[in-house]
Structure formats: structure tokens, C-alpha cells
Amino acid sequence: MYKYLSKNGQVLALVVGGLLAVIAAITLYSTKGENGFGIAAAIGLVIVAGAAWAILGVISAAKNPGGAKKGLILFGSLAAFMLILYLASSGVETGSLAETMVEFDVSESESKMISGFVKTAIVLSVGAFISFIVMEVINIFK
């Protein structure tokens, strides 16, 4: 099973995801805007991905404890970075965002959490983009 998934896993995931997207689109148009299957499929895929991540992480940590230590350090530093951005967020918004927060009953602590996570995502995305550019420039000169 491992050899099959390591060889064909990405193709299998692409086909299953595409099939679920097609089924979700069909149910969206056939039920006049209510997409219960699409939401259920997305939640199911998140659960499967989380379980696979946890199981494979434990197996990988058992096989390579040194690598697991590095991974835990990186995860801890990411969590600390997210915590810093969460604590630095004000949680008090103005304008249309404040109206939206009232409409959806978003508390100040939830607003701080959302703001911290969004800022973390932006910083990590910019970092990934910059590292992509730098690595491509390095590869040009190799």
C-alpha cells in the first residue's frame, strides 16, 4: 500500500478532489444554491488530512527522532510568532469591519485571533515568495 501511495498518491488525491468538486458543483446547481454535500466533503477531507498528518507525524518521529526535534522546534517558533502577532493585535475595529463584526457576533478576542492568524499568513506568504525568487536566482547561476 505504501509503495502504491508513494507512486500514485498525488494523482489519486487530484482525481478524488476533482471528483468531489464536480459532485459539489452538480449538487450546487441542482439544489438551487444549497451546497450541503460540498461543505460535508470539505469537512471530511480536512478530518482525513488531519488524521493522516497526525499518524504519519508519529511514525516519522519514531523513525527519525532528530528530525522530529527540528520539526518541533520549528513548530514551536511558528506558534510563538503567531502568539506575538495575536497579542499585538488590538481587536477593536472601525468602519465597515466593525459593522460586520457586530453582524456576525465576533468578539474582541476572536477578532484578535483572526487578525493574528491573517498577519501570520501574510508574513509567511511574503517569506515564501521571497525565498522562491531567491532560489530561482540562485538556480540561474548554477
N, CA, C and O atoms as a GROMACS GRO file, in nm:
protein
  568
    1MET      N    1   0.082  -0.119   0.000
    1MET     CA    2   0.000   0.000   0.000
    1MET      C    3   0.087   0.125   0.000
    1MET      O    4   0.058   0.221  -0.072
    2TYR      N    5   0.194   0.125   0.081
    2TYR     CA    6   0.282   0.241   0.089
    2TYR      C    7   0.346   0.270  -0.047
    2TYR      O    8   0.350   0.385  -0.090
    3LYS      N    9   0.394   0.165  -0.114
    3LYS     CA   10   0.458   0.186  -0.244
    3LYS      C   11   0.357   0.240  -0.345
    3LYS      O   12   0.389   0.328  -0.425
    4TYR      N   13   0.235   0.189  -0.341
    4TYR     CA   14   0.132   0.237  -0.432
    4TYR      C   15   0.102   0.384  -0.408
    4TYR      O   16   0.093   0.463  -0.502
    5LEU      N   17   0.085   0.421  -0.279
    5LEU     CA   18   0.053   0.560  -0.248
    5LEU      C   19   0.170   0.653  -0.274
    5LEU      O   20   0.150   0.767  -0.318
    6SER      N   21   0.294   0.608  -0.249
    6SER     CA   22   0.408   0.694  -0.277
    6SER      C   23   0.425   0.715  -0.426
    6SER      O   24   0.475   0.819  -0.469
    7LYS      N   25   0.384   0.617  -0.506
    7LYS     CA   26   0.396   0.630  -0.651
    7LYS      C   27   0.278   0.707  -0.710
    7LYS      O   28   0.297   0.791  -0.798
    8ASN      N   29   0.157   0.679  -0.664
    8ASN     CA   30   0.036   0.734  -0.726
    8ASN      C   31  -0.046   0.824  -0.634
    8ASN      O   32  -0.158   0.860  -0.668
    9GLY      N   33   0.007   0.860  -0.519
    9GLY     CA   34  -0.071   0.934  -0.420
    9GLY      C   35  -0.118   1.070  -0.467
    9GLY      O   36  -0.233   1.107  -0.444
   10GLN      N   37  -0.030   1.145  -0.534
   10GLN     CA   38  -0.069   1.279  -0.579
   10GLN      C   39  -0.176   1.272  -0.687
   10GLN      O   40  -0.270   1.351  -0.687
   11VAL      N   41  -0.162   1.179  -0.778
   11VAL     CA   42  -0.262   1.164  -0.883
   11VAL      C   43  -0.396   1.121  -0.823
   11VAL      O   44  -0.501   1.172  -0.861
   12LEU      N   45  -0.390   1.028  -0.729
   12LEU     CA   46  -0.511   0.981  -0.663
   12LEU      C   47  -0.580   1.095  -0.589
   12LEU      O   48  -0.702   1.109  -0.597
   13ALA      N   49  -0.503   1.176  -0.517
   13ALA     CA   50  -0.560   1.290  -0.444
   13ALA      C   51  -0.621   1.391  -0.540
   13ALA      O   52  -0.728   1.446  -0.513
   14LEU      N   53  -0.555   1.415  -0.653
   14LEU     CA   54  -0.607   1.508  -0.753
   14LEU      C   55  -0.738   1.457  -0.812
   14LEU      O   56  -0.833   1.534  -0.828
   15VAL      N   57  -0.743   1.328  -0.843
   15VAL     CA   58  -0.865   1.271  -0.900
   15VAL      C   59  -0.980   1.274  -0.800
   15VAL      O   60  -1.091   1.311  -0.836
   16VAL      N   61  -0.954   1.237  -0.675
   16VAL     CA   62  -1.059   1.237  -0.573
   16VAL      C   63  -1.107   1.380  -0.548
   16VAL      O   64  -1.228   1.404  -0.539
   17GLY      N   65  -1.014   1.474  -0.536
   17GLY     CA   66  -1.052   1.614  -0.516
   17GLY      C   67  -1.132   1.668  -0.632
   17GLY      O   68  -1.231   1.738  -0.612
   18GLY      N   69  -1.090   1.638  -0.754
   18GLY     CA   70  -1.164   1.682  -0.872
   18GLY      C   71  -1.303   1.622  -0.878
   18GLY      O   72  -1.400   1.690  -0.910
   19LEU      N   73  -1.312   1.493  -0.845
   19LEU     CA   74  -1.442   1.426  -0.845
   19LEU      C   75  -1.535   1.487  -0.741
   19LEU      O   76  -1.653   1.509  -0.768
   20LEU      N   77  -1.483   1.514  -0.623
   20LEU     CA   78  -1.565   1.578  -0.519
   20LEU      C   79  -1.607   1.719  -0.560
   20LEU      O   80  -1.718   1.761  -0.531
   21ALA      N   81  -1.518   1.792  -0.628
   21ALA     CA   82  -1.553   1.926  -0.675
   21ALA      C   83  -1.664   1.919  -0.780
   21ALA      O   84  -1.755   2.002  -0.779
   22VAL      N   85  -1.656   1.822  -0.869
   22VAL     CA   86  -1.760   1.807  -0.971
   22VAL      C   87  -1.893   1.770  -0.906
   22VAL      O   88  -1.997   1.827  -0.940
   23ILE      N   89  -1.891   1.677  -0.811
   23ILE     CA   90  -2.014   1.638  -0.742
   23ILE      C   91  -2.071   1.758  -0.665
   23ILE      O   92  -2.192   1.779  -0.665
   24ALA      N   93  -1.984   1.836  -0.599
   24ALA     CA   94  -2.030   1.953  -0.525
   24ALA      C   95  -2.092   2.055  -0.620
   24ALA      O   96  -2.194   2.115  -0.588
   25ALA      N   97  -2.030   2.075  -0.737
   25ALA     CA   98  -2.085   2.170  -0.834
   25ALA      C   99  -2.220   2.123  -0.886
   25ALA      O  100  -2.312   2.203  -0.902
   26ILE      N  101  -2.233   1.994  -0.912
   26ILE     CA  102  -2.361   1.940  -0.960
   26ILE      C  103  -2.469   1.959  -0.854
   26ILE      O  104  -2.581   2.000  -0.885
   27THR      N  105  -2.437   1.928  -0.728
   27THR     CA  106  -2.537   1.943  -0.623
   27THR      C  107  -2.569   2.090  -0.598
   27THR      O  108  -2.681   2.123  -0.560
   28LEU      N  109  -2.472   2.179  -0.620
   28LEU     CA  110  -2.497   2.322  -0.602
   28LEU      C  111  -2.601   2.370  -0.702
   28LEU      O  112  -2.693   2.443  -0.665
   29TYR      N  113  -2.587   2.330  -0.827
   29TYR     CA  114  -2.680   2.376  -0.929
   29TYR      C  115  -2.812   2.300  -0.927
   29TYR      O  116  -2.914   2.352  -0.972
   30SER      N  117  -2.811   2.180  -0.874
   30SER     CA  118  -2.936   2.104  -0.873
   30SER      C  119  -3.023   2.136  -0.752
   30SER      O  120  -3.143   2.109  -0.754
   31THR      N  121  -2.965   2.193  -0.646
   31THR     CA  122  -3.043   2.224  -0.526
   31THR      C  123  -3.064   2.373  -0.508
   31THR      O  124  -3.098   2.418  -0.398
   32LYS      N  125  -3.045   2.452  -0.613
   32LYS     CA  126  -3.072   2.596  -0.613
   32LYS      C  127  -2.993   2.670  -0.505
   32LYS      O  128  -3.050   2.746  -0.428
   33GLY      N  129  -2.862   2.647  -0.499
   33GLY     CA  130  -2.777   2.726  -0.412
   33GLY      C  131  -2.739   2.664  -0.279
   33GLY      O  132  -2.650   2.715  -0.212
   34GLU      N  133  -2.803   2.557  -0.240
   34GLU     CA  134  -2.767   2.493  -0.115
   34GLU      C  135  -2.664   2.385  -0.144
   34GLU      O  136  -2.691   2.292  -0.219
   35ASN      N  137  -2.548   2.398  -0.083
   35ASN     CA  138  -2.438   2.308  -0.115
   35ASN      C  139  -2.397   2.227   0.007
   35ASN      O  140  -2.283   2.237   0.053
   36GLY      N  141  -2.488   2.148   0.059
   36GLY     CA  142  -2.459   2.068   0.177
   36GLY      C  143  -2.352   1.964   0.152
   36GLY      O  144  -2.269   1.939   0.239
   37PHE      N  145  -2.352   1.901   0.033
   37PHE     CA  146  -2.252   1.799   0.004
   37PHE      C  147  -2.112   1.859  -0.002
   37PHE      O  148  -2.017   1.799   0.048
   38GLY      N  149  -2.099   1.975  -0.063
   38GLY     CA  150  -1.967   2.039  -0.076
   38GLY      C  151  -1.906   2.070   0.060
   38GLY      O  152  -1.787   2.047   0.082
   39ILE      N  153  -1.987   2.122   0.150
   39ILE     CA  154  -1.939   2.153   0.285
   39ILE      C  155  -1.904   2.024   0.358
   39ILE      O  156  -1.800   2.017   0.424
   40ALA      N  157  -1.989   1.923   0.348
   40ALA     CA  158  -1.962   1.795   0.415
   40ALA      C  159  -1.836   1.730   0.360
   40ALA      O  160  -1.757   1.673   0.435
   41ALA      N  161  -1.817   1.737   0.227
   41ALA     CA  162  -1.697   1.678   0.167
   41ALA      C  163  -1.572   1.753   0.212
   41ALA      O  164  -1.470   1.690   0.240
   42ALA      N  165  -1.579   1.885   0.218
   42ALA     CA  166  -1.464   1.964   0.263
   42ALA      C  167  -1.429   1.932   0.408
   42ALA      O  168  -1.312   1.916   0.441
   43ILE      N  169  -1.529   1.923   0.493
   43ILE     CA  170  -1.505   1.889   0.633
   43ILE      C  171  -1.446   1.749   0.645
   43ILE      O  172  -1.353   1.726   0.722
   44GLY      N  173  -1.501   1.655   0.568
   44GLY     CA  174  -1.447   1.518   0.569
   44GLY      C  175  -1.302   1.513   0.524
   44GLY      O  176  -1.221   1.442   0.583
   45LEU      N  177  -1.270   1.587   0.418
   45LEU     CA  178  -1.131   1.587   0.370
   45LEU      C  179  -1.036   1.651   0.471
   45LEU      O  180  -0.922   1.606   0.486
   46VAL      N  181  -1.082   1.753   0.542
   46VAL     CA  182  -0.999   1.814   0.646
   46VAL      C  183  -0.974   1.715   0.759
   46VAL      O  184  -0.863   1.706   0.811
   47ILE      N  185  -1.077   1.640   0.796
   47ILE     CA  186  -1.061   1.540   0.902
   47ILE      C  187  -0.963   1.430   0.859
   47ILE      O  188  -0.876   1.390   0.936
   48VAL      N  189  -0.978   1.382   0.735
   48VAL     CA  190  -0.888   1.278   0.684
   48VAL      C  191  -0.745   1.330   0.677
   48VAL      O  192  -0.651   1.261   0.716
   49ALA      N  193  -0.728   1.453   0.629
   49ALA     CA  194  -0.593   1.511   0.620
   49ALA      C  195  -0.531   1.530   0.758
   49ALA      O  196  -0.413   1.504   0.777
   50GLY      N  197  -0.610   1.575   0.854
   50GLY     CA  198  -0.559   1.592   0.990
   50GLY      C  199  -0.520   1.459   1.054
   50GLY      O  200  -0.416   1.450   1.120
   51ALA      N  201  -0.601   1.357   1.033
   51ALA     CA  202  -0.568   1.225   1.088
   51ALA      C  203  -0.442   1.169   1.022
   51ALA      O  204  -0.357   1.112   1.090
   52ALA      N  205  -0.431   1.185   0.890
   52ALA     CA  206  -0.311   1.138   0.819
   52ALA      C  207  -0.188   1.213   0.867
   52ALA      O  208  -0.081   1.154   0.884
   53TRP      N  209  -0.202   1.344   0.887
   53TRP     CA  210  -0.089   1.425   0.935
   53TRP      C  211  -0.043   1.376   1.072
   53TRP      O  212   0.077   1.360   1.095
   54ALA      N  213  -0.137   1.352   1.162
   54ALA     CA  214  -0.102   1.308   1.297
   54ALA      C  215  -0.038   1.169   1.295
   54ALA      O  216   0.064   1.147   1.360
   55ILE      N  217  -0.098   1.076   1.222
   55ILE     CA  218  -0.046   0.939   1.219
   55ILE      C  219   0.091   0.934   1.154
   55ILE      O  220   0.184   0.873   1.207
   56LEU      N  221   0.104   0.998   1.038
   56LEU     CA  222   0.233   0.996   0.969
   56LEU      C  223   0.339   1.075   1.046
   56LEU      O  224   0.457   1.043   1.038
   57GLY      N  225   0.298   1.178   1.119
   57GLY     CA  226   0.392   1.253   1.202
   57GLY      C  227   0.450   1.167   1.314
   57GLY      O  228   0.569   1.173   1.342
   58VAL      N  229   0.364   1.088   1.378
   58VAL     CA  230   0.410   0.999   1.486
   58VAL      C  231   0.503   0.892   1.429
   58VAL      O  232   0.605   0.861   1.489
   59ILE      N  233   0.468   0.836   1.314
   59ILE     CA  234   0.553   0.734   1.252
   59ILE      C  235   0.687   0.793   1.213
   59ILE      O  236   0.791   0.731   1.236
   60SER      N  237   0.686   0.911   1.154
   60SER     CA  238   0.810   0.977   1.114
   60SER      C  239   0.895   1.012   1.235
   60SER      O  240   1.018   0.998   1.230
   61ALA      N  241   0.833   1.058   1.343
   61ALA     CA  242   0.908   1.092   1.465
   61ALA      C  243   0.972   0.968   1.525
   61ALA      O  244   1.082   0.975   1.579
   62ALA      N  245   0.904   0.855   1.517
   62ALA     CA  246   0.960   0.731   1.571
   62ALA      C  247   1.079   0.685   1.488
   62ALA      O  248   1.175   0.630   1.542
   63LYS      N  249   1.073   0.706   1.356
   63LYS     CA  250   1.182   0.664   1.270
   63LYS      C  251   1.302   0.759   1.274
   63LYS      O  252   1.416   0.716   1.260
   64ASN      N  253   1.276   0.890   1.294
   64ASN     CA  254   1.383   0.988   1.290
   64ASN      C  255   1.363   1.090   1.403
   64ASN      O  256   1.309   1.198   1.380
   65PRO      N  257   1.408   1.056   1.526
   65PRO     CA  258   1.387   1.148   1.639
   65PRO      C  259   1.460   1.281   1.624
   65PRO      O  260   1.411   1.384   1.670
   66GLY      N  261   1.576   1.281   1.559
   66GLY     CA  262   1.649   1.406   1.539
   66GLY      C  263   1.573   1.503   1.450
   66GLY      O  264   1.565   1.622   1.478
   67GLY      N  265   1.518   1.450   1.343
   67GLY     CA  266   1.436   1.532   1.254
   67GLY      C  267   1.310   1.579   1.322
   67GLY      O  268   1.263   1.690   1.297
   68ALA      N  269   1.255   1.495   1.408
   68ALA     CA  270   1.135   1.533   1.481
   68ALA      C  271   1.164   1.649   1.576
   68ALA      O  272   1.081   1.738   1.594
   69LYS      N  273   1.282   1.648   1.636
   69LYS     CA  274   1.319   1.756   1.726
   69LYS      C  275   1.326   1.889   1.650
   69LYS      O  276   1.278   1.991   1.698
   70LYS      N  277   1.385   1.886   1.530
   70LYS     CA  278   1.391   2.007   1.448
   70LYS      C  279   1.251   2.054   1.411
   70LYS      O  280   1.220   2.173   1.415
   71GLY      N  281   1.166   1.959   1.374
   71GLY     CA  282   1.028   1.993   1.337
   71GLY      C  283   0.952   2.054   1.453
   71GLY      O  284   0.876   2.150   1.434
   72LEU      N  285   0.970   1.999   1.574
   72LEU     CA  286   0.902   2.053   1.691
   72LEU      C  287   0.953   2.193   1.725
   72LEU      O  288   0.875   2.279   1.765
   73ILE      N  289   1.082   2.215   1.707
   73ILE     CA  290   1.138   2.349   1.732
   73ILE      C  291   1.080   2.449   1.632
   73ILE      O  292   1.042   2.560   1.670
   74LEU      N  293   1.072   2.410   1.505
   74LEU     CA  294   1.014   2.500   1.404
   74LEU      C  295   0.866   2.525   1.431
   74LEU      O  296   0.819   2.638   1.418
   75PHE      N  297   0.793   2.421   1.469
   75PHE     CA  298   0.651   2.436   1.501
   75PHE      C  299   0.634   2.528   1.622
   75PHE      O  300   0.545   2.614   1.623
   76GLY      N  301   0.718   2.511   1.723
   76GLY     CA  302   0.711   2.597   1.841
   76GLY      C  303   0.743   2.742   1.810
   76GLY      O  304   0.680   2.833   1.863
   77SER      N  305   0.842   2.764   1.722
   77SER     CA  306   0.874   2.902   1.686
   77SER      C  307   0.762   2.965   1.604
   77SER      O  308   0.735   3.084   1.618
   78LEU      N  309   0.695   2.887   1.519
   78LEU     CA  310   0.579   2.938   1.445
   78LEU      C  311   0.465   2.971   1.541
   78LEU      O  312   0.400   3.074   1.526
   79ALA      N  313   0.441   2.885   1.639
   79ALA     CA  314   0.336   2.911   1.737
   79ALA      C  315   0.368   3.035   1.819
   79ALA      O  316   0.279   3.114   1.849
   80ALA      N  317   0.496   3.054   1.856
   80ALA     CA  318   0.536   3.173   1.930
   80ALA      C  319   0.517   3.299   1.845
   80ALA      O  320   0.472   3.402   1.895
   81PHE      N  321   0.550   3.290   1.715
   81PHE     CA  322   0.532   3.403   1.625
   81PHE      C  323   0.384   3.439   1.613
   81PHE      O  324   0.348   3.556   1.615
   82MET      N  325   0.299   3.337   1.601
   82MET     CA  326   0.155   3.360   1.593
   82MET      C  327   0.103   3.421   1.724
   82MET      O  328   0.016   3.508   1.720
   83LEU      N  329   0.154   3.377   1.837
   83LEU     CA  330   0.113   3.431   1.966
   83LEU      C  331   0.153   3.578   1.979
   83LEU      O  332   0.075   3.659   2.029
   84ILE      N  333   0.273   3.612   1.933
   84ILE     CA  334   0.318   3.751   1.938
   84ILE      C  335   0.226   3.840   1.853
   84ILE      O  336   0.186   3.948   1.896
   85LEU      N  337   0.193   3.794   1.733
   85LEU     CA  338   0.105   3.874   1.647
   85LEU      C  339  -0.037   3.881   1.704
   85LEU      O  340  -0.105   3.982   1.687
   86TYR      N  341  -0.080   3.775   1.770
   86TYR     CA  342  -0.211   3.777   1.837
   86TYR      C  343  -0.212   3.881   1.948
   86TYR      O  344  -0.306   3.959   1.959
   87LEU      N  345  -0.108   3.883   2.031
   87LEU     CA  346  -0.101   3.977   2.142
   87LEU      C  347  -0.083   4.120   2.094
   87LEU      O  348  -0.125   4.214   2.162
   88ALA      N  349  -0.021   4.138   1.977
   88ALA     CA  350   0.000   4.273   1.923
   88ALA      C  351  -0.125   4.328   1.856
   88ALA      O  352  -0.132   4.449   1.831
   89SER      N  353  -0.222   4.246   1.826
   89SER     CA  354  -0.345   4.291   1.760
   89SER      C  355  -0.435   4.362   1.861
   89SER      O  356  -0.440   4.324   1.978
   90SER      N  357  -0.505   4.464   1.814
   90SER     CA  358  -0.588   4.542   1.906
   90SER      C  359  -0.725   4.478   1.928
   90SER      O  360  -0.776   4.481   2.040
   91GLY      N  361  -0.783   4.420   1.826
   91GLY     CA  362  -0.915   4.358   1.840
   91GLY      C  363  -1.028   4.457   1.828
   91GLY      O  364  -1.144   4.416   1.821
   92VAL      N  365  -0.998   4.586   1.824
   92VAL     CA  366  -1.100   4.689   1.809
   92VAL      C  367  -1.093   4.741   1.666
   92VAL      O  368  -0.988   4.790   1.623
   93GLU      N  369  -1.203   4.730   1.594
   93GLU     CA  370  -1.205   4.770   1.454
   93GLU      C  371  -1.303   4.885   1.435
   93GLU      O  372  -1.389   4.909   1.520
   94THR      N  373  -1.290   4.954   1.323
   94THR     CA  374  -1.379   5.066   1.293
   94THR      C  375  -1.436   5.048   1.152
   94THR      O  376  -1.390   4.963   1.076
   95GLY      N  377  -1.534   5.128   1.121
   95GLY     CA  378  -1.589   5.130   0.986
   95GLY      C  379  -1.672   5.007   0.955
   95GLY      O  380  -1.741   4.951   1.041
   96SER      N  381  -1.665   4.967   0.828
   96SER     CA  382  -1.748   4.855   0.782
   96SER      C  383  -1.706   4.724   0.847
   96SER      O  384  -1.789   4.634   0.864
   97LEU      N  385  -1.579   4.711   0.885
   97LEU     CA  386  -1.535   4.590   0.953
   97LEU      C  387  -1.601   4.577   1.090
   97LEU      O  388  -1.639   4.468   1.131
   98ALA      N  389  -1.616   4.688   1.159
   98ALA     CA  390  -1.684   4.687   1.289
   98ALA      C  391  -1.830   4.647   1.273
   98ALA      O  392  -1.884   4.572   1.354
   99GLU      N  393  -1.894   4.697   1.166
   99GLU     CA  394  -2.033   4.660   1.141
   99GLU      C  395  -2.045   4.511   1.112
   99GLU      O  396  -2.139   4.445   1.157
  100THR      N  397  -1.950   4.458   1.036
  100THR     CA  398  -1.951   4.315   1.004
  100THR      C  399  -1.929   4.233   1.131
  100THR      O  400  -1.991   4.128   1.148
  101MET      N  401  -1.841   4.279   1.219
  101MET     CA  402  -1.816   4.208   1.344
  101MET      C  403  -1.943   4.203   1.429
  101MET      O  404  -1.973   4.100   1.491
  102VAL      N  405  -2.017   4.313   1.432
  102VAL     CA  406  -2.143   4.316   1.508
  102VAL      C  407  -2.245   4.223   1.443
  102VAL      O  408  -2.316   4.150   1.512
  103GLU      N  409  -2.250   4.226   1.310
  103GLU     CA  410  -2.347   4.142   1.238
  103GLU      C  411  -2.325   3.994   1.263
  103GLU      O  412  -2.421   3.918   1.280
  104PHE      N  413  -2.198   3.952   1.266
  104PHE     CA  414  -2.167   3.811   1.284
  104PHE      C  415  -2.130   3.776   1.428
  104PHE      O  416  -2.083   3.665   1.455
  105ASP      N  417  -2.150   3.869   1.519
  105ASP     CA  418  -2.125   3.847   1.662
  105ASP      C  419  -1.982   3.798   1.689
  105ASP      O  420  -1.963   3.696   1.756
  106VAL      N  421  -1.884   3.871   1.638
  106VAL     CA  422  -1.743   3.839   1.658
  106VAL      C  423  -1.694   3.918   1.779
  106VAL      O  424  -1.701   4.040   1.781
  107SER      N  425  -1.643   3.847   1.878
  107SER     CA  426  -1.596   3.914   1.999
  107SER      C  427  -1.458   3.975   1.975
  107SER      O  428  -1.394   3.952   1.872
  108GLU      N  429  -1.413   4.054   2.073
  108GLU     CA  430  -1.282   4.120   2.061
  108GLU      C  431  -1.169   4.017   2.058
  108GLU      O  432  -1.074   4.033   1.982
  109SER      N  433  -1.178   3.912   2.140
  109SER     CA  434  -1.072   3.811   2.140
  109SER      C  435  -1.071   3.732   2.009
  109SER      O  436  -0.964   3.697   1.959
  110GLU      N  437  -1.188   3.704   1.954
  110GLU     CA  438  -1.194   3.637   1.824
  110GLU      C  439  -1.135   3.725   1.715
  110GLU      O  440  -1.066   3.677   1.626
  111SER      N  441  -1.162   3.855   1.723
  111SER     CA  442  -1.107   3.948   1.625
  111SER      C  443  -0.955   3.952   1.635
  111SER      O  444  -0.886   3.956   1.533
  112LYS      N  445  -0.902   3.951   1.757
  112LYS     CA  446  -0.757   3.949   1.775
  112LYS      C  447  -0.697   3.821   1.717
  112LYS      O  448  -0.591   3.824   1.654
  113MET      N  449  -0.766   3.708   1.738
  113MET     CA  450  -0.717   3.581   1.686
  113MET      C  451  -0.717   3.581   1.534
  113MET      O  452  -0.620   3.539   1.471
  114ILE      N  453  -0.825   3.628   1.475
  114ILE     CA  454  -0.833   3.634   1.329
  114ILE      C  455  -0.724   3.726   1.275
  114ILE      O  456  -0.656   3.692   1.178
  115SER      N  457  -0.708   3.840   1.337
  115SER     CA  458  -0.606   3.936   1.293
  115SER      C  459  -0.466   3.877   1.304
  115SER      O  460  -0.384   3.892   1.212
  116GLY      N  461  -0.438   3.809   1.414
  116GLY     CA  462  -0.306   3.747   1.431
  116GLY      C  463  -0.279   3.638   1.329
  116GLY      O  464  -0.169   3.630   1.276
  117PHE      N  465  -0.380   3.556   1.300
  117PHE     CA  466  -0.362   3.448   1.203
  117PHE      C  467  -0.347   3.504   1.061
  117PHE      O  468  -0.267   3.453   0.983
  118VAL      N  469  -0.424   3.608   1.029
  118VAL     CA  470  -0.412   3.667   0.896
  118VAL      C  471  -0.275   3.732   0.879
  118VAL      O  472  -0.212   3.717   0.774
  119LYS      N  473  -0.228   3.803   0.981
  119LYS     CA  474  -0.095   3.864   0.973
  119LYS      C  475   0.013   3.757   0.960
  119LYS      O  476   0.108   3.774   0.883
  120THR      N  477  -0.001   3.647   1.032
  120THR     CA  478   0.095   3.537   1.020
  120THR      C  479   0.094   3.480   0.879
  120THR      O  480   0.199   3.455   0.822
  121ALA      N  481  -0.024   3.459   0.823
  121ALA     CA  482  -0.035   3.406   0.687
  121ALA      C  483   0.029   3.501   0.587
  121ALA      O  484   0.096   3.456   0.493
  122ILE      N  485   0.009   3.631   0.605
  122ILE     CA  486   0.069   3.728   0.513
  122ILE      C  487   0.221   3.724   0.523
  122ILE      O  488   0.290   3.722   0.421
  123VAL      N  489   0.273   3.724   0.645
  123VAL     CA  490   0.419   3.722   0.663
  123VAL      C  491   0.479   3.594   0.603
  123VAL      O  492   0.581   3.599   0.535
  124LEU      N  493   0.415   3.480   0.627
  124LEU     CA  494   0.466   3.353   0.573
  124LEU      C  495   0.455   3.349   0.421
  124LEU      O  496   0.542   3.294   0.354
  125SER      N  497   0.348   3.406   0.365
  125SER     CA  498   0.334   3.410   0.220
  125SER      C  499   0.440   3.498   0.156
  125SER      O  500   0.498   3.461   0.054
  126VAL      N  501   0.465   3.614   0.214
  126VAL     CA  502   0.570   3.702   0.162
  126VAL      C  503   0.705   3.633   0.173
  126VAL      O  504   0.786   3.641   0.081
  127GLY      N  505   0.730   3.567   0.286
  127GLY     CA  506   0.856   3.494   0.303
  127GLY      C  507   0.872   3.383   0.201
  127GLY      O  508   0.981   3.363   0.148
  128ALA      N  509   0.764   3.310   0.174
  128ALA     CA  510   0.770   3.203   0.074
  128ALA      C  511   0.796   3.260  -0.064
  128ALA      O  512   0.873   3.203  -0.141
  129PHE      N  513   0.731   3.372  -0.097
  129PHE     CA  514   0.751   3.434  -0.228
  129PHE      C  515   0.895   3.483  -0.243
  129PHE      O  516   0.956   3.462  -0.348
  130ILE      N  517   0.948   3.547  -0.140
  130ILE     CA  518   1.086   3.596  -0.147
  130ILE      C  519   1.184   3.479  -0.158
  130ILE      O  520   1.278   3.486  -0.237
  131SER      N  521   1.162   3.373  -0.081
  131SER     CA  522   1.253   3.258  -0.090
  131SER      C  523   1.243   3.191  -0.226
  131SER      O  524   1.343   3.140  -0.277
  132PHE      N  525   1.123   3.189  -0.287
  132PHE     CA  526   1.107   3.135  -0.421
  132PHE      C  527   1.191   3.214  -0.521
  132PHE      O  528   1.261   3.156  -0.604
  133ILE      N  529   1.183   3.346  -0.514
  133ILE     CA  530   1.260   3.432  -0.605
  133ILE      C  531   1.409   3.412  -0.584
  133ILE      O  532   1.484   3.398  -0.680
  134VAL      N  533   1.452   3.412  -0.458
  134VAL     CA  534   1.595   3.396  -0.428
  134VAL      C  535   1.646   3.261  -0.478
  134VAL      O  536   1.754   3.253  -0.536
  135MET      N  537   1.569   3.155  -0.456
  135MET     CA  538   1.614   3.022  -0.500
  135MET      C  539   1.618   3.013  -0.652
  135MET      O  540   1.707   2.947  -0.707
  136GLU      N  541   1.526   3.078  -0.722
  136GLU     CA  542   1.529   3.078  -0.867
  136GLU      C  543   1.651   3.154  -0.920
  136GLU      O  544   1.713   3.112  -1.017
  137VAL      N  545   1.684   3.265  -0.856
  137VAL     CA  546   1.804   3.340  -0.896
  137VAL      C  547   1.928   3.257  -0.872
  137VAL      O  548   2.018   3.255  -0.956
  138ILE      N  549   1.934   3.189  -0.759
  138ILE     CA  550   2.049   3.102  -0.729
  138ILE      C  551   2.058   2.990  -0.834
  138ILE      O  552   2.168   2.958  -0.879
  139ASN      N  553   1.945   2.932  -0.871
  139ASN     CA  554   1.945   2.824  -0.970
  139ASN      C  555   1.988   2.872  -1.109
  139ASN      O  556   2.042   2.794  -1.188
  140ILE      N  557   1.964   3.000  -1.140
  140ILE     CA  558   2.008   3.053  -1.269
  140ILE      C  559   2.158   3.048  -1.280
  140ILE      O  560   2.212   3.020  -1.387
  141PHE      N  561   2.228   3.077  -1.170
  141PHE     CA  562   2.375   3.085  -1.172
  141PHE      C  563   2.444   2.952  -1.145
  141PHE      O  564   2.567   2.948  -1.141
  142LYS      N  565   2.369   2.846  -1.128
  142LYS     CA  566   2.431   2.714  -1.106
  142LYS      C  567   2.472   2.652  -1.236
  142LYS      O  568   2.525   2.542  -1.238
   0.00000   0.00000   0.00000
